[in-house]
Amino acid sequence: MYDEIPNIIKLRSSVRRYKPTPVSMDKILTVLDAARLAPSWENDQPVRYVVVNDPEILQEISAVETVTSVNSWIKSAPCVIVGISDSHKSGVKEGLPYHLVDFGASMENLMLAAVSLGLGTCWIGLFNEERVKSILSIPKDLRVISLTPLGYPDYHKTLDADESYSKKVSRRVELNAFAFFNKWENPV
Ligand SMILES: Cc1cc2nc3c(=O)[nH]c(=O)nc-3n(C[C@H](O)[C@H](O)[C@H](O)COP(=O)(O)O)c2cc1C
């Protein structure tokens, strides 16, 4: 099973077009469980999610400013998962707020689990946080870090014919500028 993970990582790319097909509760719970099992600073677990699959609330979320302009395509998704973090939990090391690190680990788990189920996601960072909090009754002292649609991509993706993967690789820094052996001057 673990040898599937590199392929799942390669298959993940941001999906911005969805089929209207609903996502089953089983699959929603599977991706949430993957997110829940992520590591966090001292196991503080600052991350929470709200799943939006009620059509009226989905409509309200997709009408939020900045979601409407840059991220208007979110309307096509049958489900949106809203990622929340508690900045009062987790550590701060030399000014680094680790709740955000914990959040990133959890979101990546969620996105990769989605790929394994044939589902797409796209991390959305541009949205009006106050509006999202108000629509979903999220407590004021929590931060909404991301939204992601969750749904079936409306194009066919396979590893073999995966143009998106080669495109992705071409847009990433080369491995020898990315990682080093032993000392900074020794590229892999
Ligand atoms: C913190 C963060 C914020 C992002 N915000 C947005 C966003 O608001 N809208 C969007 O379409 N994509 C957004 N993205 C997706 C990135 O554009 C995308 O991950 C990047 O271009 C790499 O492409 P890939 O995900 O297909 O590999 C965001 C990604 C991250 C990690």
The ligand as an SDF file (V2000), in Angstrom:
LIG
                    3D

 31 33  0  0  0  0  0  0  0  0999 V2000
   -1.4650   28.5680    0.7870 C   0  0  0  0  0  0  0  0  0  0  0  0
   -2.0510   28.3430   -0.5930 C   0  0  0  0  0  0  0  0  0  0  0  0
   -3.0160   29.2230   -1.0730 C   0  0  0  0  0  0  0  0  0  0  0  0
   -3.5770   29.0160   -2.3540 C   0  0  0  0  0  0  0  0  0  0  0  0
   -4.5990   29.8400   -2.7690 N   0  0  0  0  0  0  0  0  0  0  0  0
   -5.1910   29.6020   -3.9730 C   0  0  0  0  0  0  0  0  0  0  0  0
   -6.3290   30.3600   -4.3790 C   0  0  0  0  0  0  0  0  0  0  0  0
   -6.8230   31.2310   -3.6680 O   0  0  0  0  0  0  0  0  0  0  0  0
   -6.8770   30.0740   -5.5980 N   0  0  0  0  0  0  0  0  0  0  0  0
   -6.3920   29.0820   -6.4100 C   0  0  0  0  0  0  0  0  0  0  0  0
   -6.9560   28.8740   -7.4920 O   0  0  0  0  0  0  0  0  0  0  0  0
   -5.3090   28.3290   -6.0420 N   0  0  0  0  0  0  0  0  0  0  0  0
   -4.7110   28.5590   -4.8450 C   0  0  0  0  0  0  0  0  0  0  0  0
   -3.6710   27.7640   -4.4220 N   0  0  0  0  0  0  0  0  0  0  0  0
   -3.2010   26.6540   -5.2960 C   0  0  0  0  0  0  0  0  0  0  0  0
   -1.8260   26.9470   -5.9100 C   0  0  0  0  0  0  0  0  0  0  0  0
   -1.9510   27.9380   -6.9080 O   0  0  0  0  0  0  0  0  0  0  0  0
   -1.2580   25.6350   -6.4910 C   0  0  0  0  0  0  0  0  0  0  0  0
   -1.1210   24.6930   -5.4500 O   0  0  0  0  0  0  0  0  0  0  0  0
    0.1070   25.8380   -7.1410 C   0  0  0  0  0  0  0  0  0  0  0  0
   -0.0080   26.6730   -8.2870 O   0  0  0  0  0  0  0  0  0  0  0  0
    0.7300   24.5060   -7.5900 C   0  0  0  0  0  0  0  0  0  0  0  0
   -0.1300   23.8340   -8.4940 O   0  0  0  0  0  0  0  0  0  0  0  0
   -0.7000   22.3600   -8.1630 P   0  0  0  0  0  0  0  0  0  0  0  0
   -1.4770   22.4430   -6.8680 O   0  0  0  0  0  0  0  0  0  0  0  0
   -1.6020   22.0320   -9.3360 O   0  0  0  0  0  0  0  0  0  0  0  0
    0.4600   21.4250   -8.0510 O   0  0  0  0  0  0  0  0  0  0  0  0
   -3.1200   27.9420   -3.1670 C   0  0  0  0  0  0  0  0  0  0  0  0
   -2.1530   27.0500   -2.6460 C   0  0  0  0  0  0  0  0  0  0  0  0
   -1.6410   27.2230   -1.3780 C   0  0  0  0  0  0  0  0  0  0  0  0
   -0.6660   26.2010   -0.8250 C   0  0  0  0  0  0  0  0  0  0  0  0
  1  2  1  0
  2  3  1  0
  2 30  2  0
  3  4  2  0
  4  5  1  0
  4 28  1  0
  5  6  2  0
  6  7  1  0
  6 13  1  0
  7  8  2  0
  7  9  1  0
  9 10  1  0
 10 11  2  0
 10 12  1  0
 12 13  2  0
 13 14  1  0
 14 15  1  0
 14 28  1  0
 15 16  1  0
 16 17  1  0
 16 18  1  0
 18 19  1  0
 18 20  1  0
 20 21  1  0
 20 22  1  0
 22 23  1  0
 23 24  1  0
 24 25  2  0
 24 26  1  0
 24 27  1  0
 28 29  2  0
 29 30  1  0
 30 31  1  0
M  END
$$$$
